Amino acid sequence: MKKATLILSAFLLVGCDDGMIQKQTWAYSELCISGVVYLRSPNSSLTPKINADFYPYTCQKGVTNNG
């Protein structure tokens, strides 16, 4: 009985690998608008990039984006 339980458990665990989970990679781009760095999401929404103290990152006005 223990052997059957062990084998059944092994088969159930084999079915739970990372290949079954779809992984999504989001590509955020950084934009410099009026001296503040913004993150543009794949659906084109903008949000300011903030640091640990909740202050926005600043950028030089000559830099427009990172591509």
N, CA, C and O of each residue as an XYZ file, in Angstrom:
268
protein
N       0.831     -1.189      0.000
C       0.000      0.000      0.000
C       0.880      1.259      0.000
O       0.579      2.225     -0.702
N       1.947      1.248      0.773
C       2.851      2.397      0.798
C       3.513      2.599     -0.554
O       3.711      3.728     -1.002
N       3.851      1.490     -1.195
C       4.517      1.566     -2.488
C       3.571      2.180     -3.537
O       3.996      2.995     -4.355
N       2.315      1.793     -3.507
C       1.341      2.332     -4.459
C       1.128      3.825     -4.225
O       1.027      4.594     -5.181
N       1.061      4.229     -2.985
C       0.893      5.650     -2.653
C       2.102      6.446     -3.108
O       1.951      7.544     -3.643
N       3.282      5.918     -2.908
C       4.506      6.590     -3.326
C       4.552      6.747     -4.844
O       4.906      7.817     -5.340
N       4.208      5.723     -5.570
C       4.228      5.775     -7.034
C       3.181      6.771     -7.537
O       3.457      7.557     -8.443
N       1.989      6.739     -6.954
C       0.932      7.667     -7.354
C       1.352      9.116     -7.082
O       1.119      9.999     -7.908
N       1.961      9.353     -5.942
C       2.433     10.705     -5.612
C       3.507     11.167     -6.586
O       3.524     12.331     -6.986
N       4.398     10.266     -6.968
C       5.459     10.618     -7.921
C       4.861     10.996     -9.269
O       5.317     11.956     -9.891
N       3.853     10.268     -9.735
C       3.214     10.598    -11.008
C       2.483     11.939    -10.945
O       2.480     12.689    -11.921
N       1.877     12.237     -9.823
C       1.178     13.507     -9.690
C       2.150     14.678     -9.667
O       1.855     15.731    -10.232
N       3.299     14.516     -9.026
C       4.287     15.578     -8.965
C       4.970     15.817    -10.301
O       5.360     16.944    -10.603
N       5.117     14.778    -11.098
C       5.760     14.922    -12.403
C       4.902     15.801    -13.313
O       5.436     16.508    -14.167
N       3.602     15.765    -13.143
C       2.713     16.563    -13.974
C       2.738     18.046    -13.639
O       2.142     18.834    -14.373
N       3.391     18.456    -12.583
C       3.415     19.867    -12.167
C       4.748     20.509    -12.471
O       5.419     20.984    -11.555
N       5.152     20.540    -13.724
C       6.423     21.170    -14.059
C       6.186     22.576    -14.580
O       5.046     22.965    -14.833
N       7.256     23.338    -14.740
C       7.158     24.727    -15.183
C       6.733     24.856    -16.636
O       6.278     25.924    -17.046
N       6.869     23.810    -17.414
C       6.486     23.874    -18.816
C       4.995     24.036    -19.010
O       4.563     24.509    -20.061
N       4.209     23.663    -18.040
C       2.762     23.769    -18.161
C       2.271     25.190    -17.893
O       1.181     25.559    -18.329
N       3.051     25.975    -17.191
C       2.657     27.332    -16.831
C       3.119     28.280    -17.925
O       4.301     28.312    -18.270
N       2.188     29.050    -18.470
C       2.565     30.012    -19.492
C       3.236     31.204    -18.828
O       2.724     31.778    -17.866
N       4.382     31.556    -19.363
C       5.121     32.685    -18.812
C       4.958     33.871    -19.745
O       5.081     33.739    -20.963
N       4.680     35.022    -19.166
C       4.537     36.237    -19.952
C       5.690     37.171    -19.623
O       6.048     37.362    -18.460
N       6.248     37.733    -20.647
C       7.318     38.707    -20.474
C       6.779     40.058    -20.906
O       6.352     40.238    -22.047
N       6.804     40.989    -19.991
C       6.315     42.328    -20.298
C       7.503     43.215    -20.614
O       8.484     43.241    -19.872
N       7.414     43.929    -21.697
C       8.489     44.829    -22.103
C       8.063     46.263    -21.819
O       7.249     46.832    -22.546
N       8.612     46.838    -20.769
C       8.350     48.235    -20.433
C       9.460     49.092    -21.011
O      10.632     48.720    -20.942
N       9.109     50.219    -21.574
C      10.126     51.128    -22.080
C      10.133     52.391    -21.227
O       9.112     52.777    -20.659
N      11.281     53.017    -21.148
C      11.439     54.233    -20.354
C      11.407     55.444    -21.283
O      12.053     55.459    -22.331
N      10.653     56.443    -20.881
C      10.561     57.687    -21.633
C      10.929     58.850    -20.732
O      10.630     58.836    -19.538
N      11.570     59.846    -21.293
C      11.904     61.057    -20.545
C      10.983     62.171    -21.034
O      11.087     62.628    -22.173
N      10.084     62.598    -20.156
C       9.143     63.670    -20.497
C       9.272     64.761    -19.442
O       9.018     64.527    -18.260
N       9.661     65.928    -19.868
C       9.825     67.098    -18.983
C      10.740     66.816    -17.802
O      10.483     67.285    -16.693
N      11.799     66.058    -18.024
C      12.779     65.792    -16.988
C      12.414     64.680    -16.025
O      13.141     64.458    -15.057
N      11.310     63.966    -16.253
C      10.876     62.859    -15.385
C      10.867     61.581    -16.214
O      10.421     61.583    -17.362
N      11.363     60.488    -15.629
C      11.375     59.199    -16.315
C      10.018     58.529    -16.118
O       9.550     58.362    -14.991
N       9.395     58.147    -17.233
C       8.122     57.432    -17.215
C       8.305     56.037    -17.785
O       9.148     55.820    -18.656
N       7.514     55.094    -17.294
C       7.496     53.743    -17.832
C       6.257     53.589    -18.702
O       5.145     53.893    -18.270
N       6.454     53.116    -19.931
C       5.329     52.871    -20.826
C       5.091     51.373    -20.898
O       5.993     50.612    -21.248
N       3.892     50.955    -20.572
C       3.541     49.535    -20.560
C       3.143     49.092    -21.963
O       2.963     49.926    -22.850
N       3.002     47.767    -22.170
C       2.608     47.273    -23.493
C       1.262     47.813    -23.982
O       1.038     47.885    -25.190
N       0.371     48.191    -23.080
C      -0.912     48.749    -23.522
C      -0.855     50.274    -23.620
O      -1.897     50.930    -23.649
N       0.340     50.839    -23.671
C       0.624     52.266    -23.882
C       0.224     53.185    -22.735
O       0.095     54.390    -22.949
N       0.027     52.674    -21.547
C      -0.237     53.560    -20.413
C       1.098     54.020    -19.819
O       2.087     53.289    -19.862
N       1.117     55.222    -19.273
C       2.328     55.809    -18.699
C       2.202     55.898    -17.185
O       1.133     56.202    -16.656
N       3.304     55.630    -16.498
C       3.368     55.802    -15.054
C       4.777     56.271    -14.706
O       5.740     55.798    -15.309
N       4.922     57.180    -13.759
C       6.269     57.639    -13.415
C       7.075     56.536    -12.734
O       6.553     55.774    -11.920
N       8.341     56.468    -13.081
C       9.244     55.503    -12.452
C       9.696     56.106    -11.125
O      10.279     57.190    -11.096
N       9.424     55.398    -10.026
C       9.737     55.935     -8.707
C      10.790     55.079     -8.022
O      10.962     53.903     -8.342
N      11.491     55.690     -7.073
C      12.504     54.965     -6.307
C      11.902     54.473     -4.994
O      10.691     54.579     -4.796
N      12.708     53.949     -4.112
C      12.227     53.373     -2.851
C      11.573     54.412     -1.940
O      10.740     54.066     -1.102
N      11.948     55.684     -2.100
C      11.361     56.759     -1.286
C      10.153     57.404     -1.958
O       9.671     58.442     -1.505
N       9.664     56.797     -3.033
C       8.492     57.263     -3.788
C       8.707     58.615     -4.458
O       7.755     59.369     -4.663
N       9.954     58.921     -4.799
C      10.258     60.106     -5.581
C      10.531     59.671     -7.009
O      11.147     58.627     -7.223
N      10.089     60.444     -7.992
C      10.319     60.027     -9.385
C      11.784     60.197     -9.785
O      12.482     61.097     -9.319
N      12.219     59.299    -10.666
C      13.556     59.429    -11.238
C      13.548     60.603    -12.203
O      12.563     60.839    -12.902
N      14.651     61.335    -12.238
C      14.782     62.451    -13.160
C      15.744     62.078    -14.269
O      16.566     61.174    -14.122
N      15.630     62.779    -15.369
C      16.506     62.509    -16.512
C      16.904     63.831    -17.148
O      16.325     64.880    -16.864
N      17.902     63.754    -18.011
C      18.349     64.936    -18.729
C      17.375     65.214    -19.857
O      16.827     64.286    -20.452
N      17.159     66.478    -20.151
C      16.183     66.822    -21.181
C      16.629     66.410    -22.572
O      15.790     66.283    -23.464
N      17.933     66.194    -22.791
C      18.413     65.789    -24.105
C      18.067     64.344    -24.436
O      18.016     63.973    -25.609
N      17.832     63.533    -23.427
C      17.517     62.118    -23.635
C      16.013     61.982    -23.790
O      15.259     62.458    -22.941
N      15.562     61.334    -24.870
C      14.122     61.234    -25.095
C      13.563     59.880    -24.676
O      12.531     59.822    -24.008
N      14.228     58.788    -25.057
C      13.773     57.465    -24.638
C      14.899     56.458    -24.785
O      15.976     56.790    -25.282
N      14.651     55.214    -24.349
C      15.684     54.180    -24.441
C      15.400     53.200    -25.567
O      16.089     52.186    -25.673
N      14.444     53.457    -26.384
C      14.142     52.610    -27.534
C      13.200     51.574    -27.185
O      12.830     50.764    -28.035
